[in-house]
Amino acid sequence: MRDELKNINKAFESKVRLGIMSALMVNEELDFVSLKTLLELTDGNLASHTKSLEELGYIESHKQFVGRKPNTTFNITERGKEAFEEHLNALESFLKLSRG
């Protein structure tokens, strides 16, 4: 494998996970419904991908009730920010090398 690709993070190869991380990088937190709507996902699809990212320590979820309705919000962790920035930098480096 090319040396430039060693920092590509397999956790972000999925376009759904890439979308979740991107959205959380620019928003302090997002609730489940907002994230689902933004990324045009089903409940199950979003739940499975957020669970995977949470297990890796890249995002955190916070569950609470608003009135009688459950409300889950997500935010990115410092570990997640570092991993995602490293991933984006690796992609950028690879693209620069590929052009020239």
Phi and psi restraints in degrees (value plus and minus 20) as a CYANA .aco file:
   2 ARG   PHI     -81.0   -41.0
   2 ARG   PSI     122.1   162.1
   3 ASP   PHI     -80.3   -40.3
   3 ASP   PSI     -51.7   -11.7
   4 GLU   PHI     -86.6   -46.6
   4 GLU   PSI     -40.6    -0.6
   5 LEU   PHI    -113.3   -73.3
   5 LEU   PSI     -21.8    18.2
   6 LYS   PHI     -84.6   -44.6
   6 LYS   PSI     -44.8    -4.8
   7 ASN   PHI    -116.5   -76.5
   7 ASN   PSI     -11.3    28.7
   8 ILE   PHI     -91.6   -51.6
   8 ILE   PSI     106.3   146.3
   9 ASN   PHI    -114.8   -74.8
   9 ASN   PSI      97.3   137.3
  10 LYS   PHI     -80.4   -40.4
  10 LYS   PSI     -44.9    -4.9
  11 ALA   PHI     -82.9   -42.9
  11 ALA   PSI     -41.9    -1.9
  12 PHE   PHI    -126.0   -86.0
  12 PHE   PSI      -7.9    32.1
  13 GLU   PHI     -90.9   -50.9
  13 GLU   PSI     -48.2    -8.2
  14 SER   PHI     -93.0   -53.0
  14 SER   PSI     113.7   153.7
  15 LYS   PHI     -85.1   -45.1
  15 LYS   PSI     -47.6    -7.6
  16 VAL   PHI     -86.9   -46.9
  16 VAL   PSI     -68.3   -28.3
  17 ARG   PHI     -86.0   -46.0
  17 ARG   PSI     -56.5   -16.5
  18 LEU   PHI     -81.3   -41.3
  18 LEU   PSI     -62.0   -22.0
  19 GLY   PHI     -86.4   -46.4
  19 GLY   PSI     -63.0   -23.0
  20 ILE   PHI     -80.5   -40.5
  20 ILE   PSI     -69.1   -29.1
  21 MET   PHI     -84.6   -44.6
  21 MET   PSI     -61.4   -21.4
  22 SER   PHI     -81.7   -41.7
  22 SER   PSI     -65.3   -25.3
  23 ALA   PHI     -84.0   -44.0
  23 ALA   PSI     -58.9   -18.9
  24 LEU   PHI     -98.4   -58.4
  24 LEU   PSI     -39.6     0.4
  25 MET   PHI     -89.2   -49.2
  25 MET   PSI     -50.2   -10.2
  26 VAL   PHI    -126.9   -86.9
  26 VAL   PSI     -20.6    19.4
  27 ASN   PHI    -148.4  -108.4
  27 ASN   PSI     114.1   154.1
  28 GLU   PHI     -77.6   -37.6
  28 GLU   PSI     -61.7   -21.7
  29 GLU   PHI    -178.0  -138.0
  29 GLU   PSI     136.3   176.3
  30 LEU   PHI    -157.4  -117.4
  30 LEU   PSI     122.9   162.9
  31 ASP   PHI    -105.9   -65.9
  31 ASP   PSI     144.8   184.8
  32 PHE   PHI     -74.3   -34.3
  32 PHE   PSI     -68.3   -28.3
  33 VAL   PHI     -85.2   -45.2
  33 VAL   PSI     -62.1   -22.1
  34 SER   PHI     -83.8   -43.8
  34 SER   PSI     -62.8   -22.8
  35 LEU   PHI     -87.2   -47.2
  35 LEU   PSI     -61.0   -21.0
  36 LYS   PHI     -81.7   -41.7
  36 LYS   PSI     -63.5   -23.5
  37 THR   PHI     -88.0   -48.0
  37 THR   PSI     -66.6   -26.6
  38 LEU   PHI     -77.2   -37.2
  38 LEU   PSI     -63.4   -23.4
  39 LEU   PHI    -114.9   -74.9
  39 LEU   PSI     -21.4    18.6
  40 GLU   PHI      34.6    74.6
  40 GLU   PSI      37.2    77.2
  41 LEU   PHI    -136.5   -96.5
  41 LEU   PSI     142.7   182.7
  42 THR   PHI    -103.8   -63.8
  42 THR   PSI     143.8   183.8
  43 ASP   PHI     -76.6   -36.6
  43 ASP   PSI     -68.6   -28.6
  44 GLY   PHI     -84.0   -44.0
  44 GLY   PSI     -60.2   -20.2
  45 ASN   PHI     -84.6   -44.6
  45 ASN   PSI     -67.0   -27.0
  46 LEU   PHI     -84.2   -44.2
  46 LEU   PSI     -62.9   -22.9
  47 ALA   PHI     -80.6   -40.6
  47 ALA   PSI     -62.5   -22.5
  48 SER   PHI     -88.8   -48.8
  48 SER   PSI     -58.8   -18.8
  49 HIS   PHI     -93.8   -53.8
  49 HIS   PSI     -58.5   -18.5
  50 THR   PHI     -87.7   -47.7
  50 THR   PSI     -55.2   -15.2
  51 LYS   PHI     -81.7   -41.7
  51 LYS   PSI     -64.4   -24.4
  52 SER   PHI     -82.0   -42.0
  52 SER   PSI     -64.6   -24.6
  53 LEU   PHI     -87.0   -47.0
  53 LEU   PSI     -54.0   -14.0
  54 GLU   PHI     -89.4   -49.4
  54 GLU   PSI     -60.3   -20.3
  55 GLU   PHI     -82.6   -42.6
  55 GLU   PSI     -50.2   -10.2
  56 LEU   PHI     -99.9   -59.9
  56 LEU   PSI     -29.4    10.6
  57 GLY   PHI      62.3   102.3
  57 GLY   PSI      -3.4    36.6
  58 TYR   PHI    -107.6   -67.6
  58 TYR   PSI     -48.5    -8.5
  59 ILE   PHI    -155.1  -115.1
  59 ILE   PSI     143.4   183.4
  60 GLU   PHI    -145.0  -105.0
  60 GLU   PSI     128.0   168.0
  61 SER   PHI    -136.5   -96.5
  61 SER   PSI     128.7   168.7
  62 HIS   PHI    -150.9  -110.9
  62 HIS   PSI     100.3   140.3
  63 LYS   PHI    -127.2   -87.2
  63 LYS   PSI     115.1   155.1
  64 GLN   PHI    -173.1  -133.1
  64 GLN   PSI     153.0   193.0
  65 PHE   PHI    -130.5   -90.5
  65 PHE   PSI     115.4   155.4
  66 VAL   PHI    -132.8   -92.8
  66 VAL   PSI      86.8   126.8
  67 GLY   PHI      47.0    87.0
  67 GLY   PSI    -141.3  -101.3
  68 ARG   PHI    -126.4   -86.4
  68 ARG   PSI     -16.0    24.0
  69 LYS   PHI    -119.8   -79.8
  69 LYS   PSI     115.3   155.3
  70 PRO   PHI     -90.0   -50.0
  70 PRO   PSI     124.3   164.3
  71 ASN   PHI    -157.4  -117.4
  71 ASN   PSI     100.1   140.1
  72 THR   PHI    -131.0   -91.0
  72 THR   PSI     108.1   148.1
  73 THR   PHI    -136.3   -96.3
  73 THR   PSI     134.9   174.9
  74 PHE   PHI    -146.4  -106.4
  74 PHE   PSI     126.5   166.5
  75 ASN   PHI    -162.7  -122.7
  75 ASN   PSI     138.2   178.2
  76 ILE   PHI    -106.6   -66.6
  76 ILE   PSI     123.8   163.8
  77 THR   PHI    -111.0   -71.0
  77 THR   PSI     147.4   187.4
  78 GLU   PHI     -79.7   -39.7
  78 GLU   PSI     -61.6   -21.6
  79 ARG   PHI     -79.9   -39.9
  79 ARG   PSI     -61.7   -21.7
  80 GLY   PHI     -85.4   -45.4
  80 GLY   PSI     -61.7   -21.7
  81 LYS   PHI     -80.6   -40.6
  81 LYS   PSI     -66.7   -26.7
  82 GLU   PHI     -82.8   -42.8
  82 GLU   PSI     -65.4   -25.4
  83 ALA   PHI     -83.7   -43.7
  83 ALA   PSI     -61.7   -21.7
  84 PHE   PHI     -90.3   -50.3
  84 PHE   PSI     -60.9   -20.9
  85 GLU   PHI     -84.1   -44.1
  85 GLU   PSI     -59.6   -19.6
  86 GLU   PHI     -82.7   -42.7
  86 GLU   PSI     -61.2   -21.2
  87 HIS   PHI     -82.2   -42.2
  87 HIS   PSI     -67.8   -27.8
  88 LEU   PHI     -84.2   -44.2
  88 LEU   PSI     -59.6   -19.6
  89 ASN   PHI     -84.4   -44.4
  89 ASN   PSI     -59.0   -19.0
  90 ALA   PHI     -84.6   -44.6
  90 ALA   PSI     -61.7   -21.7
  91 LEU   PHI     -83.5   -43.5
  91 LEU   PSI     -63.9   -23.9
  92 GLU   PHI     -82.6   -42.6
  92 GLU   PSI     -63.4   -23.4
  93 SER   PHI     -81.9   -41.9
  93 SER   PSI     -63.6   -23.6
  94 PHE   PHI     -82.6   -42.6
  94 PHE   PSI     -63.0   -23.0
  95 LEU   PHI     -84.1   -44.1
  95 LEU   PSI     -60.3   -20.3
  96 LYS   PHI     -83.2   -43.2
  96 LYS   PSI     -61.7   -21.7
  97 LEU   PHI     -89.6   -49.6
  97 LEU   PSI     -53.3   -13.3
  98 SER   PHI     -89.6   -49.6
  98 SER   PSI     -46.8    -6.8
  99 ARG   PHI     -96.7   -56.7
  99 ARG   PSI     -42.6    -2.6
